[in-house]
Amino acid sequence: MAHKSYFNWSGGKDSSLALYHALKDNNYSIERLLTNINNQYGRVSMHGVQEALMEQQAEAIGLPLQKLVLPDQPSMSEYEAYMMQTLQGLKEEQFTHAFFGDIFLEDLKVYRETQLARIGVNAVFPLWKRDTTELLHEFIDLGFKTILVCIKAELLDQSFAGRIIDRDFIKDLPKGVDPCGENGEFHTFVFDGPIFQKPVLFEKGEVVFREYKAPKEDSDNCFSGQPPRPASMGFWFCDLLPVTQKEFIS
């Protein structure tokens, strides 16, 4: 019998490629997507994608979306309290495995495994230790389509915000930036591909710059997938605006 599983869903390319492989594995039954939503802005934490687009994305994939609603910039202890409450609920629903799109951040992997072990749930990482350049080529070759919605300003200039990932994108990445953005260099929103029953429709909105101060207790937040934070960090966000089929046709 396949293990009842849920997928920790960001809406981005690594999640999408990992979900693609998870759905092909008969040992698991992926029955839900779990995503973090900022309760102040109604957007995915860090990525900045509107909640409505995440709902349309899950509908296009054909899996139910469960939202973990978090306060704006929660402390690590606050995050863990919200997460453990959610995990307990999933455990009570007989979920036994949790999937992630992580690739090579060892501390993050250990953290996830340790937290899940507390309630007897197993962590699965379909992309673990694979070469990130090869992963991005595979992503493109499979027909996935994705757009950059958040970029780290100190590593990528504003022109990358709102770019579609293609082979030219790979060539244009500055030296030192991981092709999959595994160190937090950029985040994406996937709007079409082999796991989708239909594309997600949207229009590009404005590109804005935002700066965030890192609380002291979170300066080495391993769960975020980021290296130790400086006092503050700047990001460029490309807003995506939901579009209905009727509006798109007209």
Buried (B, 14 or more C-beta within 10 A) or exposed (E): EEBBBBBBBBBBBBBBBBBBBBBEBEEBBBBBBBBBBBBEEEBBBBBBBBBBBBBBBBBBBEBEBBBBEBEEBBBBEEBBEBBEEBBEEBBEEEBBBBBBBBBBBEEBBEBBBEBBEEEEBEBBBBBBEBEBEEBBBBBBEEEBBBBBBBBBBEBBEEEBBBBEBEEEBEEEBEEEBBBBBBBBBBBBBBBBBEBBEEBBBBEEEEBEEEEEEBEEEBEBBBBBBBEEBEEEBEBBBBBBBBBEEEEEEE
